Each structure stands twice: as structure tokens, then as C-alpha cells.
Amino acid sequence: MRIQDFMLQPDYKLVQFSFSLVRDVEQKLRSKHLFYENQVKNYVKDQINAFIIKMNVKKALSTVYKAELHMLVKHRLDVLTQRYSLLKCV
């Protein structure tokens, strides 16, 4: 049995997207394309919005999905922020 056999398809897509988004952010941090904490937050927000638009779901469900995705990536982004010592705009 695989994990996608136990999850609904949209939920599996959300989890899969969250992992790919964190990998993408880490690659951009490593290559110095992103170096401000604000840049990372805006990039993540834009990517999540684009992903939700592609899913073509109703407004209420898209709000729930956005909140879920932000919660899924928040902890891992905090770890990356610490590891790469990102600059903060005050």
C-alpha cells in the first residue's frame, strides 16, 4: 500500500506540493537567488496562490487549502531561515 491510497487526491497533491515548494526554496537559497526573509515569504505566498488557482476550487475551499499549505511549510521554512541566516527587513 502507498500513502496516496489512504489520502484523498487533493490532500495528497497539497502534501506533495508543500515538499516540492520547500525543496525549491532551499535550492534558491543555496544559489543566492533569495536572501531576504521577506523575499522567501513573498515567493512562497505567490507559489501557493498560483497552485491553488490551478486547482480550480471554490473560494471557501481555496482559503482552507491556502491555510493548510502555509501550516505545512511554515516549520520547514523557519528551519531554512535559521540555517541560511537570512537578512530581515526592519
N, C-alpha and C positions, 0 to 999 in steps of 0.2 A: 504494500500500500504506500502511496505517496501522500504528501501533505495536501496537495490540491484535491485529493479525493475526499478529504474531510472538510474542506472550506468551500464556500460559495465562490463562484468565478470572480465577481467584483472584489471581494475581500482578498482573494489571492493576488489579483492584479495590484491592489494597494500595497500589499506587503512586498511584492516583487519590485514595484516602482520605488518604494522607500529605500530598499537596499541599493538599487542602481543609482538613485539620486545621491546617496551618501558616498558611494564609490566615485561618482562623477565630481562631487565637491572636493573629495580628498585628492583626486588627480589634479584638479585645478589649483588647489592649494600647493601641492608639490611642485607644479610647474610655474607657480607665482602669477597665475592669471587672476587669482583672488588673493588679497592680502589684508583687507579691512573686514572687520566683523559685520559691518553694515552691508558690504558687498555680498557676503555669504548669505545673510538673511534675505536680502532682496532677490538674489539669484534663486534661492530655494522657494521663496514665495511665488516668483514668476513661473518656475518649473511646475510647481504644484497646480497653479491656476491653469496652465496650458494642458496639463494631464487631465484635470477634471473636465475641462471644456471638451477634450477629445472623447471622454466617456459618454457625453451627451445624456446626462441625467437631470432630473428635476432640481429646482433651486434648493429645496429643503435637503434633499439627499446630497447635493454637492457641498452644502455647508457642513454637513456631518462628515463627509469624506475629507474635506479640507482640514477640519479639526483633527480627525484621526491621523492623517498624514503628518501634520505638524507634531503631534504627540509621538508618532513613530520615529521621526528623525531628530527630535529635539535633544535627547540624551546623547546620541552619537555625534551630533554637531557640537555639543558642548565639549565632548572629549577631543574632537578635532581642533576646536578653538584653543584649548589648553596645549595640545601637542604642538601646534604650529605657531603659537604665540601671536595671534592676530592683533593688529592695531585696532584701537577703538576710537571712534569719533565722539568727542565730548561736546 
